Amino acid sequence: MSRLLLISLGQLTGHILDSVARTGAFAEIVVAGRNPTYGIARTNLARIGAGIEGRFPSIEFRELDINRTGAAAEIRRIAPDVALAAPSMLPWWKLDRLSGRRGEAARQVPFAGWLACHLAPMLAVRRAWAESGLDAPWVGASYPDVVNAILHRTGPGPGCGVGNVDEIVPKIRMVLAAATGHEPETVEVRLVAQHALEYFAYRDGGAAAGEMPPFLITASAAGRDLSALAREAISQPWPIPYDRDFNRLTASSAAVLLPALAGRSAVRMHVPAPAGLIGGYPVRIAARRVTLDLAPEWRQDEAVASNLAALPWDGLETIENDGAAVFTAATTRALHALLGRAVEGLHPDDAPALAEDLLAAVDAG
């Protein structure tokens, strides 16, 4: 049996802890974070929940600050078989809770405008992980479509992310099953899509032609090509709560991904940023490795180009080879309104400082 390490105990990681503890895939789960009072209580909650469902893994909290000396040594002592890190200085769901003029200005900033708040702590995780010397697979779950790509452009990075593109696929399978009479589990879908497409998949109204970011999709069932229907299915109205409970979708994806990365099973699924590629892709996971599972008619460069073309829907023009993110004009304007100065992009070296500026601007509201 395997040992799982979860780094940073926030809302997302808490949901992942609950989901994975109930799978029985890991004999040991170690949760590492900065607040032992909350961490011990939260892991106890997970232990009880799993126990109600007949699962009794060892779940332990360890105090860990990834920004402090000694983080790498602590990770090395834990020696996980697989790990997931999801730190963020400002989770997306907190933006809706902001008030005042600064709160209004903050909500006008496209998602990528907050990139520094996700990248800065993940750079610290990457540094500690690299210094630990471990070669186990690990997952980066903080805005992985972009953050993981930047990590791979500036050094070692996680094998993949989790959620996002994978969270769209079940809707497509269910819509196609209802339209064709096939069972949802028999509908095969391959989707190449960037994070922003999820906004259009789960909203009250359908999307107009040309409104959605670009994507690639194929679908079939019992030898029948359903790709045209699948393209239409993405934009069908399918409202769900866009609040903290949205993290439950990512937790469900992690409950499939993490046991597979630990070598418990071989699966086909979708993940963001396999090997640091921008956006999300269909993959196969076996023998602790993640490999692309593109449709036969797709070339890898075509799939990557599609996800690059979708970046402006998140507020990014591109990501340079040195990991520097270039913001769209809309993101630059919104950041100027919030910070009082022009910010046209973000180099990874500047992520901690910009993250602190963003937090200070929000607190000033």
N, C-alpha and C positions, 0 to 999 in steps of 0.2 A: 504494500500500500504506500501511497505517496504523501509528501508534505507540501502543502500550498502556503505561500506567503502572500498576504494582502498588505500593501503599503499605503498608508494614509486612510484613516477611518472617517470618511465623510458619508453623505447620503448614498452615493452610488456604491461605494465599497460595502456599506452596511447591507444594502439589498443583495449585492453579490454574495456576501457572507451567508445570508439567510438561504439563498437559493442553492449555493454549492454545498452547504452543510447538509441539506436534505437529499442530495444525490447519492450519498454513500461512496463517492468516488475517492475521497481523501480520508486517510486515517487520522491525519493531523492537519490542522489549519492554524497558522500563526498570523495574528493581526498586529501590525506594527504602526504605532502612531504616537502623537506627542502628549495626549491627555490620558493618563492611566485611570483616573477616576471614571471618566466616561467610557474608556476602552474596556475596562473590566466589566462594567455594567452591561455594555452593549454585547460583548462576547457571551456573557451569561444569558442574555436574552436569546441569542442565536442558539446556544446549547439547549435551552428549554424548548424552543420551537422545533428544532430538529428531533429532540427526544420525543415530543408528542407524536411525531411521524415515524418513530421507530428507528431513528438514526442517532448514533452516539459517538461522533468523532471527537477526538481531543481538540478543543479550541482554546487557544492561549493568547493572551495579550502581551506584547512586549513594547516597552517604551522606546521610541526611535524618533529622532529628529534628523531628517535627511540633510539638513544644512550644517550639522555640527560634526566636528572631528569624532571619529569612532563609529559613524554610521556604516561604513563599509565593513568594519570588523564585526559589527552586530549582525549584518546580513550574512556574512560568511559563517558566523556561528549558527545561525538558523539553518543554513544549508538547504534551501527549499529545492524540490524537484521541479517546481514551476512557480512563477510569481506574477502578480498583477499590481500595477501602481496606478493610482487615480488621484493624484494631488491637484488641487486648484486653489489659487488665492482668492478667486471670486467665482464660485459655481454659477452657471447660467441662470438657475432658478431664483437666485437672490436678486437679480435685476428688477424683477417685477415687484419686489418688496420695498424698493427705494422710493423715497418721497421727496417733495420739494422740487425746486427748479433743476438742481443737479440730477435728481432722479429722472426727470423728464428728458434731460439732455442725454443721460446714460442710455436710456431706452432707444434713442435714435442712432446709437452706434451699432453698425452691423456686427455680426457675431465675431468676425475676424479682428475687429478692433480691440477685442479683449484677449487676443492671442498671447500677449505677454504674461497674463495672469495664469495661463495654463503652461506655457513654455518654461517660465522661470523655475517652478518647482520640479518639472520633469527633467530639466538640465541637471538639477541637484541629484535627482534619483539616478540619472544616467551616470553621473560622476561616481556616486557611491557604488552602484552596481559594477561598473568597470573596475573600480579599485578592489572590490571584493574578490575578483578573479574567478567568479562562478561562471559556468558555461550552460547552466540550465536555461530553458526557454522562459522569456518573460514578455508580458503584455503591457503596453502603454495605453491607458484608457482616457487620458485627458485630451480632448479634441484631437483624436488620433489621426484623422485624415490629413491634418496639416502638421501637428506637432511631431509626430513620428517621422514624417518626411524630412523635417528640419533636423531632427536628431541624427538621421542617417547621413545627412549632408555634412555634418560637423563632427562625426565620430561614430562609435557603435550605437546602435539603437535597438529597440524591442523588435521581436520577430513579427508582431502584428499588433493591431488594436482590437477593439471589440465593440459590437453594436452598430449603430448608424445604418449602413447599407443592409445589414442582416435583419434589421427591424422592419424593413419594407417588404421583404419577400413573403412572409406569411399572408399579408393582405392580398398580394397578387394571387397566391395559390387559392385562397378562399374565394376571391372574386371569379377566377377562372373556373373553379369547381362548380360554383353556383350557375355559371353560364353554360357549362358543357355537360354537367351530370357526372363528371369524374370525381373521385374522392380527392380531397385536397392533398393528401400525402402522395398521390400518384402524379401530381403536376410537378414537372421539373422546371426550375427557373434558374437562369443565369443572368445576373444583373451587375453592370459596372456603373457605379454612381458615386457622386461626392456627397458629403454630409448635408448640403443644402436641399437635396431632393426630398428629404424626409419631411420638410415643412409642407411640401405640396401633397405628399401622400396622405397626410393625416390632418386634414382641415375640413371645415364645414362645406365649402363649395368647390366645384371642379375648377381646374386650371384651364385658361385659354391657350390655344395653340401658340407656341413660341414663348409662353410665359415661364415654363419650367426650365431648369438648367438641363444641359445635354446629358444623355445617358445612353447606354447600350443594353439591350435586353433580348433574350430568347426564352421561349417557353414551349413546352410540349407535354402531351399526355397520350399514352397508348399509341405512339407513332404519329400523332396529329400535331401539326405545327400551330401553336397558339400565340405566336409572337406578336401578331398585330393586336389581338385581344389584350395581351399583357401590357402593351404600351398604353392602351386606353384605360386599363385597370388602375394604373398608378395614380391617375388624376381623379378617379371617382371619389366623391365625398365620403369620408370615413373619419368623423371627428372623434378624437380621444382627448382626455385631459392633458394639457401641456403644463404640468406642474411637477412637483418632486416625484409623484408616482410614475412619471414617464421613465424614471430610472429602472423601474421593474422590467422594462423591455430589455434594457442592456444586461440586467442581471440574468434574465433567461438565456440570452445569447452566451454569457459567460459560463453558465451551467453546462453548456454543450462544449464550448471551446476549451476550458481549462482542463477537464478530464482527458480530452483528446490530446492536448499538448503534454500531459503527463504520461501519455502512452497507454491509456486505458482503453482507447477505441480509435477507430479510423472513421472520420466523418467528412462529409462534403457540406460546406456552409459558405457564408460570406463574411469577410472581415475587412476593416479599414487597414490601409497601409501595410500589406504584406511586404516584408523586406524593405519597408520605407517608401513604397510607391504612393503617390498622392491619390487620395480618394479610396473607394471601396471596390472589392473584386470577389468573384467566386473562387474558392480555394478548396484544396484537399488537405486534410491534416492526418498524418500517419507517421509513426515512428518518431514522434516529437518534432516533426518538420512541417512547415507550411509551404505548399506549392500552389501556383496559379492553376485554375481549372477553367480557363476561358473557353468560350464556344469555338468550335473548329474554324469558323469563318472569321474570327477576330484575331488580329495580330496584337502583340503586347503593346507596341508603340501606339497603335490605334486606341487601345483602351486607356492608356496613360494620357494621350492627347485629349480624349473626351473628358476625363476628370480635370485636367488642367483648364479646359475651356469652361468648366463649371465653377471654378473658383470665384469669379466675380459675384456670384449669387451669395457668397459668404462675406464679400467685401474685400477680396484679394485680387490683384491683377496676376501675380505669379509668385513663385518661390525660386530664387536664384540658386545657382549651384553651390554657393557658399552658405546657403541656409537663410539668406536675407529674404524677408517677406515684403512684397511691394503692395501697398494698399490701393484700393480704388479711390477715385476722386471723392465718392460719397463717404467713404470711411474717413478720409483725410478731413473733410469738412466737419463731420460729426465729432471727430477727436479734437479738432480745433475749438469747436463750441464747448466741449467739455473741459478741455485742459487749458484753453487760452493760448495755445501755440500750435504750429503746424507739425504734424507727424505724418510723413509720407510713406513710412515703412518701418520695419523692425529688423535689425540685425540681432542674431542670438546673443551676442555679448551685451546688448543693451536691454535685454528682456527684464532682468531684475529691477533696473531703475525705472523703466516705463511702467512695470506692474505697480511699483510703489506710488508713482505719480497718479495712476488710475485709481488706486485705492484711496489716496488722499483726496482726489477730486470728488469721489463718491461720498466720502465721509464729510466733506465740507457741505454736502447738501443737507 
